Amino acid sequence: MKILIFALLLTFATTVSYADTIILKNGRRIKVDSMILEGNSVKCTILGGEVSFKIREIADIEQSNVSNPPKVTAKQKHDQKVEITKARSIALEAYHHAAGNPLDADARKEALEILSKARALDPNEAEIYLAETIMVLQDGYRVGAWYKASAYHDGVVDTAMYKVNSAINADPQYYKSYAILAWMYIVKSNYEKAEELLEKSYSLKQDNFYYWLYKGTLSQEKKEYAEAQKYYDIAEGYASIEGNQSLIRTRKRDLAKLTGNLAEAERLYLDDISRDPDSAYSYGNYAGFLLCNGRFDEAVEYYEKAISIAPYPLVIFGLQVAKMRNEAAANCKNNKVQI
């Protein structure tokens, strides 16, 4: 019997085989979907889960068909596709929830809970890895533009890239992964590689928000500002959710500041506030703009509004800086000293 079992298991070392029942030495009978030999153990698939048994624990195997796996019906293929689609849809919800609330601890917890539901359906779903990528970047974020290396602590971008590559390995045909990886290469100032990845993303899906967003970001970093504006305008047309619309407004603000159009930049900050008057981040971002442009008393006002909604660390620090500079400016004015 041992020789027979070992002979059967040798076939499992190279191909997945199908059997009806494994009989353990303790008399327990276990129906399995498939099994494969791994060292001194047999890894079995049972109802979509996995369990391993030592060879010495197995008394016998009752087979139905070792060489030919059972055929998958059209309905089974459809049901599997539905489950994969559902996993991606749920993971995408987690992605947008995390990306839309980058500094909110409660939102982060909620995003993780959503992600766990997607993982239960398909742990190898590409969008799960992309949601994890966003969270890695948020964990390692310092301050500044999200497409600048200086915005992150050391090693963070490399970890994020590992996650994106896992997404590509999970589904090489998913367009979004290549655009997100292009973002990482923009951060690393490897513009040639970023361009290559963006074109791969475009080849998979032309009506692709992330392609146009990062095409604009790449042009902006290369100081091709007119091209960047054009790409952002196209991306805005594909921004079907508020989070992506907000992202485009952020990029356009950055572009306006780079080209010296401070009036347009300010209009976009105020537009964010009018769209979401309960967002601490909208007030905090505008306060930062005011601070950088020497409008210290106004910066204090908007930092205080942000803190009254959600006192996150960046606005608390910003308020301290704005108050100090406001006081310094007042002292200089009173002493008739130019600053």
Buried (B, 14 or more C-beta within 10 A) or exposed (E): EEEEBEEBBEBBEEEEBBBBEBBBEEEEEBEBBBBBBEEEBBBBBBEEEEEBBEBEBBBBBEEEEBEEEEEEEEEEEEEEEEBBEBBBEBBBBBBBBBBBBBBBEEBBEBBBEBBEBBBEBBEBBBBBBBBBBBBBBBEBBEEEBBBBBEBBEEEBBEBBBBBBBBBBEBBEEBBBBBBBBBBBBBBBEBBEBBBEBBEBBBEBBEEBBBBBBBBBBBBBBBEBBEBBBBBBEBBBEBBEEEBBBBBBBBBBBBBBBEBEBEEBBBBBBEBBBEEEEEBBBBBBBBBBBBBEBEBBEBBBBBBBBBBEBBEBEBBEEBBEBBBEBBEEBEEEEEEEEEE
